[in-house]
Amino acid sequence: MKKTFFYALAIGALFLISWGFKGHQAVATIAENHLTPQAKAAVKELLGTQSLSDVATWADEVRNEPAFKSTGGWHFVDLPLGLTFEQFSAEVKGQGEDNVYGAMQKARIILTHPKSTKEQKIEALKFLVHFVGDAHQPMHVSRKEDKGGNTIQVRFDNQGTNLHSLWDSKLIDHQGLTVTEMSKQYDKATPAEIKQWQADQPMQWLWESYQITTKLYAEVEKNNSPDDDYYKTHIGIIEQRIDQGGIRLAGVLNDIYSGKVYSYTFAAPVLPQGEEAKPAAQTGGPAKTIDLKDVANHLNETVTVIAKVYGIKDFSSMILVNVGAAYPDSPLTVVLRGDAKALSTQIDGKAITVTGQVIDYKGKPEIVVTDKSQLSIR
């Protein structure tokens, strides 16, 4: 009896945090309809008899377990209203990896990293399925001060609720469709829409949710008792967001399992702060040696750079090395992680040779080093 009671509490809590069961399962089911044969086989290899729909709410189910307590912030991103896209993008990336944007990138990197274990990939796939859904739920890209609409009380269908729950599940429940019916009715994107949606980057997905949320906040200030007219006006938005989530999740998985070669300079499951995983410009052969002053012209390429170290900053989890000039004029930052951090005691003031993939972090080139063999003293 006690176990059943707590299970019921857990089920009830899930409907308060993201799309509810139906929304997430519909996103996953639509994605399954658009997977390539290679992606379907890869998913089956990881999940066995489970489908994407079966694992779509796993991230919500485990978020209160001790081992996953740190994942709570991965389901959303809090932002002030009134930002331009450029400000929005900078704000999202500036928050680091512990929001829904960083969580999606982290999961993708783990799924494609050659050093990831099968267990890590299974967990990453479950997270990715869920977080792509969260990214398309407008109230998961919203204001911190009202906890994503959770503290904004509204009345709908003669019951008290809040703005977040209204968009998680109440409008969906009012429609009265099963997950199977939702998946069939919502999955109506044209070939042109599929092509465009799958070409859009995750930051665009979040920006779309942000724009919707901005309108929802303005509406609830005028009326906190949404009626059937509100439902009729807004259910189409939910249908499109769930359809977009499913189509884009399929696009991400199809890309991951397309056989493309990715280059990494960090060990799984580490995510370079807020950066998206991108195909490397070079997919084989030795890294080319470039002039330090040209490093910004070689983003996403694996290169070798020779330069002098002009300062080191230890942040415990990583060590930043300024090369070519002292901070903030350094044309390149070398980030030491893992075992490579031990090199920091030997290189200050020395000329070094470093090999790795050049990434962009807040407009500045970086090379992340996790293997000591990537860096040597000249």
Secondary structure, DSSP 8 states (H G I E B T S, - for coil): -HHHHHHHHHHHHHTTTSSHHHHHHHHHHHHHHT--HHHHHHHHHHHTT--TTTTTTHHHHHTTSGGGGGGGGGG-EE--SS--HHHHHHHHHHT-SSSHHHHHHHHHHHHH-TT--HHHHHHHHHHHHHHHHHHTSGGGEE-TTTTTTTTSEEEETTEEEEHHHIIIIIHHHHHT--HHHHHHHH----HHHHHHHHHS-HHHHHHHHHHHHHHHHHHHHH-SS--HHHHHHHHHHHHHHHHHHHHHHHHHHHHHTS------SS-TT---TT------S--SS--EEE-GGGGGGGTT-EEEEEEEEEEEEE-SS-EEEEESSSTTS-SEEEEE-GGGGGGHHHHTTSEEEEEEEEEEETTEEEEEE-SGGGEEE-
